[in-house]
Amino acid sequence: MSPMLELLARHGYLILFAWIASEQLGAPIPGIPVLLATGALAGTGRLGLAAVVLVATLASVLGDSLWYVLGRWKGAPVLRFLCRISLEPDTCVRRTEEIFERQGARALILAKFVPGFATVAPPLAGVSGMSAPMFLATATAAGALYAGAYAGLGYLFSPQLERLVEHATRVGHGMSVVLVTALAAWILFKYGQRRRVLRRLRIARIAPEELKERLDRGEEVFIVDLRHDIDVQADPRQIAGALHLSPDDLDARHVEIPRDREIVLYCT
């Protein structure tokens, strides 16, 4: 048995709990490999499959509950903080709000299987006002499905996974270099993509101070509030005279936007 699997066999439940809880709290560590590995160990009788699923579910609910409470307590700023540290901060809030609006409580289950969404969904549930009993029930089901799916795969394919881990251990340094290089290349690509988008947007941006000066001078500027309904519920303050219009309503309500004056859009 490889040193990695040996360590998991001895301290599997403790490592699994700490790893999954850290993942749900936002640490950049994937939980799937550990679930597969502990599931494989259950397949060889070194761990119990039901215990693996239970421990992972508890860890998942613990992390999700903390973010849910922060979402109820602090509101939308928590979402913006999480998205600011993601690889796609400019679309993160909008994308997660749209998914949550379409799916409702089911979004918590979907989030477990969508990279980048798992940490943002629980505080969004708090911001949107989901009740605590509904959240706990859904978060528990989501954690159990997530843990059961991947630990179950590890259980079913335990012989193949154990051979794969043994091979990866022999390859060792070379595989690590390849994985780190691939991850670094992906991060650089996303960073460059974001810089190009911001460079194009900066040409058409207006600072809040400049907008206020123009309004104070009496200039005819039409302001459109593009914030999502969830953001408005969390912070109902609005620029005086602004038209609140969800992007989803543009096709039906575009006639409300005048064509004879400059238009300023804001979404935060």
N, C-alpha and C positions, 0 to 999 in steps of 0.2 A: 504494500500500500504506500502511496506517495506521502511525503510529510504533510501536505495540505489536507489530504483526506484523513490522515491519522489525527491531526489536530482537531478536525471537525468531529471525528468519532469520539474523541475524549471530551470535548467541550462544545459539542454541536448545538445544543439548545441555547446556551448562553451567547455563543457567537452569532447564531441566527437571530436571536432577539435584538441584540445590540446592532447588528447590521441592518435589519429591516427597519428598526426604529430610526436609525440614522438616515436611511434612504428617505423615509417619509418626512423627516424633519427638514430635508433639503440638501443633505450631503451628496456630493457628486459621485455616488457609488451605486452601481447597479445591483439590485437584489436578486435578479433572476439566476445568476450563476450559483449563488449560495443556496437558493431554493432547489435548484437542480441537483447540487451536490448532496445536500441533506436528504433529498428524496432518494437519490441513488444509494446512500448509506442505509436508508430505511429498507430499500429493496434487498440489501444483503443482510438485514437483521441487526445492524449495529445501532440503528435509531428506530423509533416508532413513527410511522407515517402520520397517524392521528395527532401525536404530540408535536410533530414538526408543523403541521397545519395550524394547530391551536396556538403554538408559541408565535408563529409568524403573524397570525391574525391579531393576537393581542398587541404585538409590537406595532402593527400597522394602525390599529385603532388608537393606540396611545399617541402616535405622531399626528394622525389626522385630527384627533380631538384637540390637541394643543393649537393647531392652526385654525380650527373652527372657532375656538374661544377667542383667539386673537382677531379673527375676522368679525365676530360679533362686537368685540370691544373697541377695536381701532378702525374697522370699516375698510373703505377702498384703499387708503394708504398702504395697508398690508399687502394688497394685491400688487400695487405699483412697485413696492420694494422687491417682492419676489420676481416680478417681471424685469425689473431693472438689472438684476444680476443674472438673468437668463441670456441665452445666445441671441434671442430675437425680442428684445425689450419693446420695440416699437409696435409690434402687433400682438404681443402676448396677452395683454388685458382684454383687448377687443375680441380676440379669437376665443379665449376661455369663457368670456361672458356669453358669446353667441352659442357656444356648445352647451353651456349650462342652461340658457334660456330654452333651447330646443329640447334638451333631454331631461331637464328637471333633476330629481333625485337620482335618476339612472346615470347621470353624468359622473357621479362618484364612483360607480362601478366601471364605466368606460374609462375613466381617468387612470385606473390602475394599469391599463394596457396601452396607454398613449404616452410616449416619452415626452417629458416636459410639462405634462398636465397634472400629474399625480399630486404634486405639492401645492399647486394653485387652486385645485378644486375645493378642498376643505375650507379654506378661508372664504372662498366665494360663496359657499353654502351659508357661512355665518353672515356675510354681508347681505345676502339676499333674504335673510330672515327665516331660513329653514329651522323648524323646531328641533330642540335637542333630542327628543325621543326618535324623531324621524331620521335625524343625522346619525345617531348611534346605530340604529337598526340597519341603515343603508351602508354605513361605513364598515360595520361588522360583516355584512354580506359581501361587500367588495373585497375586504381583506381575505375572507375565507376563499372566495373564488380565485383571487390572485395567487394566494399561497397554494391552494389545492391544485390549480392548473399546472403550475411549474414543478411543485414537489411531486405531483402525480406523474408528470413526464419523466422526472428523474427516477422515480420508483419503477416505472415500466421499462425504462432503458438503462437500468443501473449497470449491467455488464459493459455495454458499449461506452457509457460515460466514464466508467472507471478506467477503461483502456485509453480513452481520449485524454484523461487527466494524466495518466502515466506517461503518455507520449509527449504531452505538453511540458511535463516536468523534465523529460530528457532533452527536449529542444531548448527549453529554458531561456537563456538570454536573447537568442535570436528572435523568438516569438514576441518577447516583451518589447524589443526595439521596434518591431513591425507595428504592434498595437499602439504604442506611444506615438510613433510617427504618424499613423493614420488619424489618431485623435487630434494631434496638433494641427495636421493639415485641414481637418474639418473645422476646427475652431478658427483658424486663420481665414478659411473661405467664408464662414459666416460673418466674421468681423469685417472683412473686405466688402462683402455684400451690403452690410449695414452702413458702412461709410459711404458707399456710392449712393445709396438711397437718401441719406441725410444731406449729402452734397447737393442733390437735385432739389430736395425740399427747402433747403436753406435760402434758395433764390427767391422763393415765394412766401417766406415767413415774415411775420410782423411781431414785434415785441409787445407784451401787454402794456408797457409804459407808452409806447408810440400810439397804440390804439386808444388809450385813455386821452392822450393829448388831442387826437383827432376828434374824439367825441366831445371833449370840452370846447373845442373850437366850433362845434355845431356842424361838422361835416356829415354828409349823408352816407353813412356806412351801415350796411345791413349785416347783422350778426346772426349766425346759425350755431346753435348749441348741439353738437353731434354726440354728446355723451350718451352712453348706454343707459337704459332705464334703471339698471341696478346701481349705477353710479349716482344717478339723480336721487334715488331713494336714500342712498347713504349720505349724500350731501346735496340737499335741494337748492342751495344758493345758486343764483344765475346772474349773468351780466344783464343789467337793465335793458329791456327791449329786445332781448335775443329770442329767436324762435327755436324752441326745442324740437329737433327733428332727428329721429333715429335713421341711420343709413338704410335700414330695411324699408323705410317708408318713403324713400326718395322718389321712387317711380310713381307712387300715388299722390304725393304732396308737393312735387317739385314746382307746381304752379304758385305755391305760396312764397316762393323766392323771387323777388323782383329782378328784372333784367337791366334796369336802367341805373344801377349804382354798384359801387364796389361791394363785394361780399367777403366777409371774414368768417372763417370756420374755426371752432375750437372744440376739443374733445377731452380736456382735463381741466 
